[in-house]
Amino acid sequence: MSARVRLLRVSLLVLAILGIVLGAINGEVRTVLTKAINVCLQCIGIG
């Protein structure tokens, strides 16, 4: 594996982790969980 590919992989990993952390800090975890619950309830016909 070339150094360029390795650098790209590490960069993408760091960006993904940064995005997850920033989303958690901004309170998006609650929003995503709420939407997931609503979708699941609609799928089984309750919501």
C-alpha positions as MATLAB code, in Angstrom:
seq = 'MSARVRLLRVSLLVLAILGIVLGAINGEVRTVLTKAINVCLQCIGIG';
ca = [
       0.000    0.000    0.000;
       1.441    3.344   -0.985;
       2.006    6.193    1.420;
      -0.543    8.302   -0.465;
      -3.334    5.764    0.063;
      -2.410    5.396    3.721;
      -2.502    9.185    4.195;
      -5.915    9.345    2.530;
      -7.303    6.597    4.770;
      -5.976    8.215    7.944;
      -7.288   11.625    6.864;
     -10.761   10.240    6.200;
     -10.761    8.428    9.541;
      -9.791   11.617   11.394;
     -12.487   13.610    9.568;
     -15.115   10.976   10.379;
     -14.198   10.959   14.065;
     -14.211   14.763   14.124;
     -17.676   14.818   12.544;
     -19.025   12.341   15.085;
     -17.588   14.325   17.994;
     -18.909   17.655   16.688;
     -22.344   16.142   16.118;
     -22.422   14.754   19.639;
     -21.387   18.119   21.077;
     -24.168   19.885   19.150;
     -26.836   17.534   20.543;
     -27.509   15.676   17.300;
     -27.453   12.330   19.089;
     -30.913   12.981   20.512;
     -32.248   14.061   17.104;
     -30.934   10.978   15.340;
     -32.214    8.651   18.056;
     -35.659   10.267   17.985;
     -35.889    9.906   14.220;
     -34.735    6.286   14.394;
     -37.387    5.470   16.986;
     -40.098    7.110   14.869;
     -39.066    5.174   11.768;
     -39.040    1.887   13.674;
     -42.466    2.536   15.166;
     -43.872    3.398   11.724;
     -42.430    0.208   10.267;
     -44.299   -1.959   12.765;
     -47.451    0.143   12.431;
     -47.615    1.800   15.826;
     -46.510    5.384   15.008;
];
